Protein backbone atom coordinates (compact mmCIF):
# COMPACT_ATOMS: atom_id res chain seq x y z
CA UNK A 1 0.00 0.00 0.00
CA UNK A 2 1.35 3.41 -0.93
CA UNK A 3 1.99 6.16 1.56
CA UNK A 4 -0.69 8.35 -0.11
CA UNK A 5 -3.30 5.63 0.24
CA UNK A 6 -2.39 5.11 3.89
CA UNK A 7 -2.67 8.82 4.66
CA UNK A 8 -6.08 9.01 2.94
CA UNK A 9 -7.42 6.11 5.01
CA UNK A 10 -6.20 7.75 8.24
CA UNK A 11 -7.88 11.03 7.24
CA UNK A 12 -11.22 9.28 6.67
CA UNK A 13 -10.94 7.50 10.03
CA UNK A 14 -10.25 10.76 11.87
CA UNK A 15 -13.11 12.54 10.10
CA UNK A 16 -15.60 9.83 10.97
CA UNK A 17 -14.55 10.02 14.65
CA UNK A 18 -15.14 13.77 14.72
CA UNK A 19 -18.64 13.43 13.22
CA UNK A 20 -19.49 10.66 15.63
CA UNK A 21 -18.41 12.83 18.56
CA UNK A 22 -20.49 15.79 17.34
CA UNK A 23 -23.49 13.60 16.82
CA UNK A 24 -23.33 12.23 20.34
CA UNK A 25 -23.36 15.76 21.80
CA UNK A 26 -26.48 16.70 19.87
CA UNK A 27 -28.44 13.68 21.02
CA UNK A 28 -27.49 13.85 24.72
CA UNK A 29 -30.69 14.96 26.58
CA UNK A 30 -30.54 18.09 28.80
CA UNK A 31 -32.88 17.96 31.82
CA UNK A 32 -34.03 20.84 34.10
CA UNK A 33 -36.04 20.40 37.30
CA UNK A 34 -39.04 22.74 37.39
CA UNK A 35 -41.11 23.09 40.60
CA UNK A 36 -44.37 25.06 40.51
CA UNK A 37 -45.53 27.47 43.24
CA UNK A 38 -48.51 25.17 43.86
CA UNK A 39 -46.19 22.31 44.76
CA UNK A 40 -44.33 24.57 47.21
CA UNK A 41 -47.46 25.95 48.92
CA UNK A 42 -48.24 24.63 52.40
CA UNK A 43 -51.45 25.08 54.38
CA UNK A 44 -52.71 24.84 57.93
CA UNK A 45 -55.59 25.79 60.21
CA UNK A 46 -56.47 29.16 61.75
CA UNK A 47 -59.02 29.57 64.56
CA UNK A 48 -60.67 32.68 66.00
CA UNK A 49 -61.97 33.39 69.50
CA UNK A 50 -63.64 36.22 71.44
CA UNK A 51 -62.62 37.01 75.01
CA UNK A 52 -64.12 39.28 77.66
CA UNK A 53 -61.33 38.33 80.10
CA UNK A 54 -61.82 38.35 83.87
CA UNK A 55 -63.80 41.60 83.67
CA UNK A 56 -66.69 39.62 82.23
CA UNK A 57 -66.10 36.10 83.59
CA UNK A 58 -65.46 37.09 87.21
CA UNK A 59 -66.92 40.58 87.40
CA UNK A 60 -65.23 43.67 88.85
CA UNK A 61 -65.85 46.87 90.80
CA UNK A 62 -66.48 50.01 88.77
CA UNK A 63 -64.49 53.18 89.28
CA UNK A 64 -67.32 54.57 91.40
CA UNK A 65 -67.63 51.52 93.66
CA UNK A 66 -70.36 49.40 92.06
CA UNK A 67 -69.77 45.66 92.08
CA UNK A 68 -70.80 44.36 88.66
CA UNK A 69 -71.52 40.70 87.94
CA UNK A 70 -72.24 39.79 84.33
CA UNK A 71 -74.91 37.20 83.53
CA UNK A 72 -74.66 37.58 79.75
CA UNK A 73 -72.61 39.72 77.39
CA UNK A 74 -73.81 39.10 73.85
CA UNK A 75 -71.78 40.28 70.86
CA UNK A 76 -72.68 39.66 67.23
CA UNK A 77 -69.49 39.34 65.19
CA UNK A 78 -69.10 39.17 61.41
CA UNK A 79 -66.59 39.77 58.58
CA UNK A 80 -63.69 38.39 60.63
CA UNK A 81 -60.58 38.70 58.44
CA UNK A 82 -56.95 37.78 59.18
CA UNK A 83 -54.03 39.30 57.29
CA UNK A 84 -50.34 38.80 56.75
CA UNK A 85 -48.94 42.33 56.50
CA UNK A 86 -45.45 43.62 55.79
CA UNK A 87 -44.70 46.04 57.29
CA UNK A 88 -46.86 45.22 60.36
CA UNK A 89 -50.15 47.10 60.55
CA UNK A 90 -50.23 50.04 62.97
CA UNK A 91 -53.74 50.71 64.34
CA UNK A 92 -52.64 54.19 65.40
CA UNK A 93 -52.38 55.09 61.72
CA UNK A 94 -56.20 55.37 61.73
CA UNK A 95 -56.30 53.61 58.37
CA UNK A 96 -57.81 50.37 57.12
CA UNK A 97 -55.62 47.28 56.74
CA UNK A 98 -54.30 46.69 53.22
CA UNK A 99 -52.88 43.30 52.28
CA UNK A 100 -53.31 40.84 49.41
CA UNK A 101 -52.58 37.96 51.80
CA UNK A 102 -55.77 37.50 53.82
CA UNK A 103 -58.42 34.96 54.76
CA UNK A 104 -62.02 35.62 55.79
CA UNK A 105 -64.36 33.73 58.11
CA UNK A 106 -67.62 33.64 56.17
CA UNK A 107 -70.06 33.55 59.05
CA UNK A 108 -71.95 35.79 61.48
CA UNK A 109 -71.91 34.57 65.08
CA UNK A 110 -73.53 35.76 68.30
CA UNK A 111 -71.38 34.83 71.29
CA UNK A 112 -71.89 35.22 75.03
CA UNK A 113 -68.62 36.33 76.60
CA UNK A 114 -69.96 35.45 80.07
CA UNK A 115 -70.57 31.83 79.11
CA UNK A 116 -68.85 29.15 81.21
CA UNK A 117 -67.03 29.09 84.50
CA UNK A 118 -64.69 31.79 85.80
CA UNK A 119 -61.68 30.12 84.21
CA UNK A 120 -63.39 29.21 80.94
CA UNK A 121 -61.47 29.51 77.69
CA UNK A 122 -62.27 32.32 75.23
CA UNK A 123 -65.40 31.69 73.16
CA UNK A 124 -64.85 30.09 69.76
CA UNK A 125 -65.99 32.18 66.80
CA UNK A 126 -64.90 29.86 63.99
CA UNK A 127 -62.12 27.99 62.19
CA UNK A 128 -60.72 28.27 58.66
CA UNK A 129 -59.07 25.20 57.15
CA UNK A 130 -56.35 25.14 54.47
CA UNK A 131 -55.05 28.67 54.94
CA UNK A 132 -51.58 29.57 53.70
CA UNK A 133 -48.94 29.07 56.33
CA UNK A 134 -47.22 32.11 57.83
CA UNK A 135 -47.79 34.76 60.48
CA UNK A 136 -51.23 36.39 60.50
CA UNK A 137 -50.29 39.61 62.25
CA UNK A 138 -53.39 41.74 61.67
CA UNK A 139 -57.11 41.22 62.23
CA UNK A 140 -60.36 43.01 61.44
CA UNK A 141 -63.98 42.33 62.34
CA UNK A 142 -67.38 43.98 62.65
CA UNK A 143 -69.92 44.13 65.47
CA UNK A 144 -73.43 44.34 64.03
CA UNK A 145 -76.97 44.15 65.44
CA UNK A 146 -78.17 40.58 65.77
CA UNK A 147 -80.90 39.65 63.30
CA UNK A 148 -82.60 37.28 65.71
CA UNK A 149 -82.24 35.64 69.10
CA UNK A 150 -81.92 37.05 72.60
CA UNK A 151 -79.87 40.06 71.48
CA UNK A 152 -81.91 40.88 68.36
CA UNK A 153 -81.40 44.49 67.30
CA UNK A 154 -78.22 45.00 69.33
CA UNK A 155 -74.56 44.53 68.46
CA UNK A 156 -73.77 44.49 72.19
CA UNK A 157 -76.24 43.42 74.88
CA UNK A 158 -75.22 43.36 78.55
CA UNK A 159 -77.26 41.63 81.26
CA UNK A 160 -75.73 42.09 84.70
CA UNK A 161 -76.24 42.71 88.39
CA UNK A 162 -74.87 45.89 89.98
CA UNK A 163 -74.62 46.27 93.75
CA UNK A 164 -73.36 48.95 96.11
CA UNK A 165 -74.12 48.96 99.81
CA UNK A 166 -77.79 48.11 100.22
CA UNK A 167 -78.56 48.92 96.57
CA UNK A 168 -78.79 46.17 93.98
CA UNK A 169 -80.06 46.53 90.42
CA UNK A 170 -80.73 44.21 87.51
CA UNK A 171 -79.07 45.83 84.53
CA UNK A 172 -79.77 45.45 80.81
CA UNK A 173 -77.85 47.71 78.44
CA UNK A 174 -78.17 47.33 74.69
CA UNK A 175 -76.06 49.15 72.10
CA UNK A 176 -77.47 49.13 68.60
CA UNK A 177 -74.66 50.79 66.62
CA UNK A 178 -72.30 48.82 64.35
CA UNK A 179 -68.51 48.99 64.66
CA UNK A 180 -65.62 47.95 62.42
CA UNK A 181 -62.35 47.16 64.19
CA UNK A 182 -58.85 47.00 62.65
CA UNK A 183 -56.13 45.50 64.84
CA UNK A 184 -52.44 44.69 64.59
CA UNK A 185 -50.64 41.77 66.17
CA UNK A 186 -51.97 40.25 69.41
CA UNK A 187 -50.26 41.74 72.46
CA UNK A 188 -50.04 39.40 75.43
CA UNK A 189 -47.98 36.77 77.21
CA UNK A 190 -47.59 34.76 73.99
CA UNK A 191 -47.64 35.78 70.33
CA UNK A 192 -50.52 34.52 68.20
CA UNK A 193 -51.33 33.99 64.55
CA UNK A 194 -48.55 31.60 63.49
CA UNK A 195 -49.78 28.87 61.14
CA UNK A 196 -47.63 25.90 60.13
CA UNK A 197 -48.49 22.56 58.57
CA UNK A 198 -48.04 20.86 61.93
CA UNK A 199 -49.37 23.54 64.31
CA UNK A 200 -52.69 25.42 63.95
CA UNK A 201 -52.68 29.17 64.55
CA UNK A 202 -55.17 31.14 66.62
CA UNK A 203 -56.25 34.77 66.88
CA UNK A 204 -58.28 36.57 69.53
CA UNK A 205 -60.70 39.46 69.60
CA UNK A 206 -60.53 40.86 73.13
CA UNK A 207 -63.11 43.20 74.68
CA UNK A 208 -62.38 45.47 77.65
CA UNK A 209 -65.64 46.36 79.36
CA UNK A 210 -63.84 48.24 82.09
CA UNK A 211 -63.58 51.00 79.48
CA UNK A 212 -67.27 51.69 80.07
CA UNK A 213 -67.44 51.31 83.84
CA UNK A 214 -63.88 52.00 84.97
CA UNK A 215 -61.87 49.94 87.46
CA UNK A 216 -61.84 50.61 91.20
CA UNK A 217 -58.39 49.01 91.53
CA UNK A 218 -56.87 51.69 89.28
CA UNK A 219 -56.09 55.26 90.44
CA UNK A 220 -58.99 57.64 89.94
CA UNK A 221 -56.86 59.81 87.67
CA UNK A 222 -55.65 56.91 85.49
CA UNK A 223 -56.32 57.18 81.77
CA UNK A 224 -58.82 54.32 82.06
CA UNK A 225 -60.92 55.90 84.81
CA UNK A 226 -60.80 59.36 83.27
CA UNK A 227 -62.16 57.87 80.03
CA UNK A 228 -64.83 55.67 81.66
CA UNK A 229 -68.20 56.92 82.84
CA UNK A 230 -68.58 54.48 85.74
CA UNK A 231 -71.90 52.94 86.73
CA UNK A 232 -73.44 55.79 88.70
CA UNK A 233 -74.99 57.48 85.63
CA UNK A 234 -76.83 54.24 84.83
CA UNK A 235 -77.90 53.73 88.45
CA UNK A 236 -79.53 57.17 88.28
CA UNK A 237 -81.91 55.76 85.66
CA UNK A 238 -83.11 52.95 87.94
CA UNK A 239 -86.81 52.17 87.84
CA UNK A 240 -88.30 49.53 90.14
CA UNK A 241 -84.94 47.91 90.78
CA UNK A 242 -83.91 47.63 87.14
CA UNK A 243 -81.93 49.58 84.59
CA UNK A 244 -83.04 48.83 81.03
CA UNK A 245 -81.65 51.16 78.42
CA UNK A 246 -80.31 51.33 74.87
CA UNK A 247 -78.56 54.11 72.99
CA UNK A 248 -81.81 55.61 71.75
CA UNK A 249 -83.20 56.00 75.24
CA UNK A 250 -79.86 56.92 76.80
CA UNK A 251 -79.54 59.81 74.37
CA UNK A 252 -82.61 61.29 76.07
CA UNK A 253 -82.03 60.10 79.64
CA UNK A 254 -78.35 60.91 80.21
CA UNK A 255 -76.82 64.38 80.38
CA UNK A 256 -75.50 65.29 76.93
CA UNK A 257 -71.87 65.31 78.09
CA UNK A 258 -72.19 61.83 79.64
CA UNK A 259 -73.94 60.44 76.57
CA UNK A 260 -71.24 61.82 74.26
CA UNK A 261 -68.60 60.29 76.50
CA UNK A 262 -70.33 56.91 76.20
CA UNK A 263 -70.33 57.19 72.41
CA UNK A 264 -66.59 57.87 72.53
CA UNK A 265 -65.93 54.91 74.81
CA UNK A 266 -67.82 52.19 72.95
CA UNK A 267 -65.46 52.06 69.93
CA UNK A 268 -62.53 51.48 72.31
CA UNK A 269 -63.87 48.15 73.62
CA UNK A 270 -62.19 46.03 70.93
CA UNK A 271 -58.56 44.89 71.33
CA UNK A 272 -56.27 42.01 70.43
CA UNK A 273 -55.08 41.14 73.92
CA UNK A 274 -53.73 44.48 75.07
CA UNK A 275 -53.21 45.65 71.49
CA UNK A 276 -55.35 48.63 70.50
CA UNK A 277 -57.63 48.89 67.47
CA UNK A 278 -58.61 51.52 64.97
CA UNK A 279 -62.42 51.57 65.01
CA UNK A 280 -65.00 53.18 62.76
CA UNK A 281 -68.67 53.49 63.61
CA UNK A 282 -70.82 52.16 60.77
CA UNK A 283 -73.90 54.19 60.01
CA UNK A 284 -76.34 52.14 57.95
Protein Blocks (a to p, Z undefined) as FASTA:
>chain_A
ZZklmmmmmmmmmmmmmmmmmmmmmmmccddddddfklmpccddddddddebjmlmnopa
dfkopacddfbdcdddehiacddddddddfklopacddfbdcdddbdddddfkgccfklc
cddfbdcehiaedjdfbdcddddddfbdjkgoiabdcdddddehjbccddddddfbdcdd
dddddddfbdchiacfklccdddddddfklmnopfkbcfkbmklmmpgbjmlmmmmgggh
iacddfklmmmmpcfklmmmmmmmmmmmpcghjaccddddddZZ
